């Protein structure tokens, strides 16, 4: 169990850091949206830092919020690979503004990020979880914020099922 939790935690940290990197690329590429992308990037870094603090606790398993991490390691790994692949592709050949927003929305609705949002909206019953929720409360619901920003700025939502 301890190694499984450690693996899920590490993969979740990488997810947040990979997203922060991708959003920083978008920040650099799209002047008209740079504040929006910068804010999301900083929030993803903050999420990673909170998770990294959990790794440093002397007894992380005893107090670790059970529902904080996605339990689907393969989905987390696939999502990390997907984000890294797109970050590399966009480094070589920048994407369109619409593609950037739609990719971000797709990622925010994916396994690890959607699970994080569910955790943030759940009743925890755990002091550690309550503290984590309070620290990350300003950073909630990136998918909703991306959708709202897209709508307000006339950016089409494409390629999403459901």
Buried (B, 14 or more C-beta within 10 A) or exposed (E): EEEEBEBBBBBBBBBBBBBBBBBBBBBEBBEEBEEBBBBBBBBBBBBBEBBBEBEEEEEBEEBBBEEBBBEBBEBBBBBBEBBBEBBEEBEEEBBEBBBBBBBBBBBBBBBBBBBBBEBBEEEBEBEBBEBBBEBBEEBBBBBEBBBEBBEEEEBEBEEEEE
